[in-house]
Amino acid sequence: MTNTYATTAGTTLWFAPIGTDPIGGIGTAQLAGVDEINGLPAQEADEFETTRVDQEVSGGGAHDWFKQFAPDHIDPGNIELKLAMNETQLETLYGLVRQMKAFGILFSSGGDLICDGFIKKVGPEAPKGDEVVVAVTIRLSGKPTFTKAA
């Protein structure tokens, strides 16, 4: 059977104050290694109805009773990760819950995903040697930026 998911070996999660490049900039910190990526942000556009009762079908003619819609703002989504970390990193992680930060995922390829957001959910799962595996959900705020490896 072929492996259908990308390897996360060498992938890391970084954070920094809002307005700062979270990967390698001043005031940044590497939080943990990424053990598994369960979901990158799925962007979903809101919509609003533009139907008018007196509208005509385009090109003229009688009303066909189909509603019309237009796109609105985009929900930037969530990032769901499993992090492998030690107890000191876990303590730092708990301190970041509900704190708006700039986050960066540095992929092993050299590409990165940068976003603003906050840690919405933390759920330690199991020890893995000297590390703890922790499920984390980051709620994005604003537009995420992906930069492919050079």
Secondary structure as a PSIPRED ss2 file (coil, helix, strand):
# PSIPRED VFORMAT (PSIPRED V4.0)

   1 M C   1.000  0.000  0.000
   2 T C   1.000  0.000  0.000
   3 N C   1.000  0.000  0.000
   4 T C   1.000  0.000  0.000
   5 Y C   1.000  0.000  0.000
   6 A C   1.000  0.000  0.000
   7 T C   1.000  0.000  0.000
   8 T C   1.000  0.000  0.000
   9 A C   1.000  0.000  0.000
  10 G C   1.000  0.000  0.000
  11 T C   1.000  0.000  0.000
  12 T E   0.000  0.000  1.000
  13 L E   0.000  0.000  1.000
  14 W E   0.000  0.000  1.000
  15 F E   0.000  0.000  1.000
  16 A E   0.000  0.000  1.000
  17 P C   1.000  0.000  0.000
  18 I C   1.000  0.000  0.000
  19 G C   1.000  0.000  0.000
  20 T C   1.000  0.000  0.000
  21 D C   1.000  0.000  0.000
  22 P C   1.000  0.000  0.000
  23 I C   1.000  0.000  0.000
  24 G C   1.000  0.000  0.000
  25 G C   1.000  0.000  0.000
  26 I C   1.000  0.000  0.000
  27 G C   1.000  0.000  0.000
  28 T C   1.000  0.000  0.000
  29 A E   0.000  0.000  1.000
  30 Q E   0.000  0.000  1.000
  31 L E   0.000  0.000  1.000
  32 A E   0.000  0.000  1.000
  33 G E   0.000  0.000  1.000
  34 V E   0.000  0.000  1.000
  35 D E   0.000  0.000  1.000
  36 E E   0.000  0.000  1.000
  37 I E   0.000  0.000  1.000
  38 N E   0.000  0.000  1.000
  39 G E   0.000  0.000  1.000
  40 L C   1.000  0.000  0.000
  41 P C   1.000  0.000  0.000
  42 A C   1.000  0.000  0.000
  43 Q C   1.000  0.000  0.000
  44 E E   0.000  0.000  1.000
  45 A E   0.000  0.000  1.000
  46 D E   0.000  0.000  1.000
  47 E E   0.000  0.000  1.000
  48 F E   0.000  0.000  1.000
  49 E E   0.000  0.000  1.000
  50 T C   1.000  0.000  0.000
  51 T C   1.000  0.000  0.000
  52 R C   1.000  0.000  0.000
  53 V C   1.000  0.000  0.000
  54 D C   1.000  0.000  0.000
  55 Q C   1.000  0.000  0.000
  56 E C   1.000  0.000  0.000
  57 V C   1.000  0.000  0.000
  58 S C   1.000  0.000  0.000
  59 G C   1.000  0.000  0.000
  60 G C   1.000  0.000  0.000
  61 G C   1.000  0.000  0.000
  62 A C   1.000  0.000  0.000
  63 H C   1.000  0.000  0.000
  64 D C   1.000  0.000  0.000
  65 W C   1.000  0.000  0.000
  66 F C   1.000  0.000  0.000
  67 K C   1.000  0.000  0.000
  68 Q C   1.000  0.000  0.000
  69 F E   0.000  0.000  1.000
  70 A E   0.000  0.000  1.000
  71 P E   0.000  0.000  1.000
  72 D E   0.000  0.000  1.000
  73 H E   0.000  0.000  1.000
  74 I E   0.000  0.000  1.000
  75 D E   0.000  0.000  1.000
  76 P C   1.000  0.000  0.000
  77 G C   1.000  0.000  0.000
  78 N E   0.000  0.000  1.000
  79 I E   0.000  0.000  1.000
  80 E E   0.000  0.000  1.000
  81 L E   0.000  0.000  1.000
  82 K E   0.000  0.000  1.000
  83 L E   0.000  0.000  1.000
  84 A E   0.000  0.000  1.000
  85 M E   0.000  0.000  1.000
  86 N C   1.000  0.000  0.000
  87 E H   0.000  1.000  0.000
  88 T H   0.000  1.000  0.000
  89 Q H   0.000  1.000  0.000
  90 L H   0.000  1.000  0.000
  91 E H   0.000  1.000  0.000
  92 T H   0.000  1.000  0.000
  93 L H   0.000  1.000  0.000
  94 Y H   0.000  1.000  0.000
  95 G H   0.000  1.000  0.000
  96 L H   0.000  1.000  0.000
  97 V E   0.000  0.000  1.000
  98 R C   1.000  0.000  0.000
  99 Q C   1.000  0.000  0.000
 100 M C   1.000  0.000  0.000
 101 K E   0.000  0.000  1.000
 102 A E   0.000  0.000  1.000
 103 F E   0.000  0.000  1.000
 104 G E   0.000  0.000  1.000
 105 I E   0.000  0.000  1.000
 106 L E   0.000  0.000  1.000
 107 F C   1.000  0.000  0.000
 108 S C   1.000  0.000  0.000
 109 S C   1.000  0.000  0.000
 110 G C   1.000  0.000  0.000
 111 G C   1.000  0.000  0.000
 112 D E   0.000  0.000  1.000
 113 L E   0.000  0.000  1.000
 114 I E   0.000  0.000  1.000
 115 C E   0.000  0.000  1.000
 116 D E   0.000  0.000  1.000
 117 G E   0.000  0.000  1.000
 118 F E   0.000  0.000  1.000
 119 I E   0.000  0.000  1.000
 120 K E   0.000  0.000  1.000
 121 K E   0.000  0.000  1.000
 122 V E   0.000  0.000  1.000
 123 G E   0.000  0.000  1.000
 124 P E   0.000  0.000  1.000
 125 E E   0.000  0.000  1.000
 126 A E   0.000  0.000  1.000
 127 P E   0.000  0.000  1.000
 128 K E   0.000  0.000  1.000
 129 G C   1.000  0.000  0.000
 130 D C   1.000  0.000  0.000
 131 E E   0.000  0.000  1.000
 132 V E   0.000  0.000  1.000
 133 V E   0.000  0.000  1.000
 134 V E   0.000  0.000  1.000
 135 A E   0.000  0.000  1.000
 136 V E   0.000  0.000  1.000
 137 T E   0.000  0.000  1.000
 138 I E   0.000  0.000  1.000
 139 R E   0.000  0.000  1.000
 140 L E   0.000  0.000  1.000
 141 S C   1.000  0.000  0.000
 142 G C   1.000  0.000  0.000
 143 K C   1.000  0.000  0.000
 144 P C   1.000  0.000  0.000
 145 T E   0.000  0.000  1.000
 146 F E   0.000  0.000  1.000
 147 T E   0.000  0.000  1.000
 148 K C   1.000  0.000  0.000
 149 A C   1.000  0.000  0.000
 150 A C   1.000  0.000  0.000
